[in-house]
Amino acid sequence: MKKYLLIGSLTVAFTLLNSVVYAEETVTSSATMETTNSAGTPKPLPPKAMHPEMSGDMKAVKQGIKDDRKEMHTEIKEKRKETLGEIKDGRKTLQSSTTATGADRMKFEKDAQMKREAMRNENKQERKDFNKDAQEKRHEARLFDRLKMVIIRLSATITRIEKIIVKLDSRIAKIKAIGKDVSLAESASADAKISIASAKSGLASIRVLSATIPSSTDAEITLGKSIKNQVKAIEKNIKTAHGSLEKAIRSLEGLKIDTKSEPSVSAPTGTTN
């Protein structure tokens, strides 16, 4: 039951990613910097297409369960064969005995029936325990797949915004070199860097949390809430960074640059709410 609680919290956290600004960098032949696609909306990251290895853990878990089940069935067959063999040998011994009475034979058959019943119950319980353990392993694998998805997508988003900041700073330096006042752009760029640094710190915290194995239901609930809160904080920092980039780029657009060789810089046209 406790695995469902954490997976539920992670589902909420994962849903939050849909509202995170996926800033995308596109440098055209005129060195135009954009954070959106042609439709003016942030470009999403196709995680499975870019990271096919993400399903590797689940595949390994399923294969492991399959191998373990095969081994369990083999062991059950061997134990069954051994038990039935003992009963068969005992019956032969009893039948060849010259002193065995009818009561002895009745007692033997009763004991044999009890052994068979005990064997069936033991095998049934073993299968039940195995299926329960297999279910736990599958839930845990799904849990870490979700964690991995969160980490990969947030990391990719942060990396793209960092690349945009680098190119923005390059444009600021070039425009400053021709004597223009770029103080507003520099300040906005510095704000974006602070926001992204905070987002990276939050991502590092999620990586630490992803290595945590909750020891109880309460601990699992707390872990799920912590991850959800971290994702919210990162989302907020990414949106703040995106807003700072818009401010910086638009301040540069407001400058009158006569140098034809200086590439234009356009502001992002779309954000998510």
Residue pairs with C-beta under 8 A, 6 or more apart in sequence:
1 217
2 214
2 216
2 217
2 220
3 136
3 139
3 140
3 143
3 220
4 139
5 217
5 220
5 221
5 224
6 143
6 214
6 220
6 221
6 223
6 224
7 139
7 142
7 143
7 146
8 224
9 221
9 223
9 224
9 225
9 227
9 228
10 143
10 146
10 147
10 150
10 224
10 227
10 228
11 146
12 228
13 150
13 224
13 227
13 228
13 230
13 231
14 146
14 149
14 150
14 231
16 228
16 231
16 232
16 235
17 150
17 153
17 154
17 231
17 235
19 235
19 272
19 273
20 153
20 154
20 157
20 234
20 235
20 238
20 239
20 272
21 35
21 42
21 157
21 238
21 239
21 242
21 271
21 272
22 42
22 43
22 44
22 45
22 157
22 160
23 35
23 42
23 157
23 160
23 161
23 164
23 238
23 241
23 242
23 245
23 268
24 34
24 35
24 36
24 37
24 42
24 43
24 160
25 33
25 34
25 35
25 160
25 163
25 164
25 167
26 32
26 33
26 34
26 37
27 33
27 167
28 34
30 263
30 264
31 171
31 263
31 264
31 265
32 263
32 264
32 265
32 266
33 164
33 167
33 168
33 171
33 249
33 265
33 266
34 266
34 268
34 269
35 42
35 164
35 242
35 245
35 268
35 270
36 42
36 43
36 268
36 269
36 270
37 43
39 270
40 269
40 270
41 270
41 272
42 270
42 271
42 272
45 153
45 156
45 157
47 54
47 149
47 152
47 153
48 54
48 55
50 156
51 152
54 145
54 148
54 149
54 152
55 145
57 141
57 144
57 145
57 148
58 138
58 141
58 142
58 145
61 137
61 138
61 140
61 141
62 138
64 137
65 134
65 137
65 138
68 130
68 134
69 130
69 134
72 126
72 127
72 130
76 123
76 126
76 127
79 119
79 122
79 123
80 119
80 123
83 115
83 116
83 119
84 116
86 115
87 112
87 115
87 116
90 108
90 112
91 108
91 112
94 100
94 104
94 105
94 108
97 104
144 210
147 206
147 210
147 227
148 210
150 206
150 227
150 231
151 203
151 206
151 207
151 210
154 199
154 203
154 206
154 231
154 234
155 203
157 238
158 196
158 199
158 200
158 203
158 238
161 192
161 196
161 238
161 241
161 242
161 245
162 196
164 245
165 189
165 192
165 193
165 196
165 241
165 245
168 185
168 189
168 245
168 248
168 249
168 265
169 189
171 252
171 263
171 265
172 182
172 185
172 186
172 189
172 248
172 252
174 262
175 182
175 185
175 252
175 255
175 257
175 262
176 182
176 186
178 257
178 259
178 262
180 255
180 257
181 255
182 251
182 252
182 255
184 247
184 248
184 251
185 248
185 249
185 251
185 252
186 248
188 244
188 245
188 247
188 248
188 251
189 244
189 245
189 248
191 240
191 241
191 244
192 240
192 241
192 242
192 244
192 245
192 248
193 241
195 237
195 238
195 240
195 241
195 244
196 237
196 238
196 241
198 233
198 237
199 234
199 237
199 238
199 241
202 230
202 233
202 234
202 237
203 230
203 234
205 230
206 227
206 230
206 231
206 234
209 223
209 226
209 227
209 230
210 227
212 223
214 220
214 222
214 223
239 271
242 268
242 271
243 271
245 268
246 267
246 268
246 271
249 265
249 266
249 267
249 268
250 267
252 265
253 264
253 265
253 266
253 267
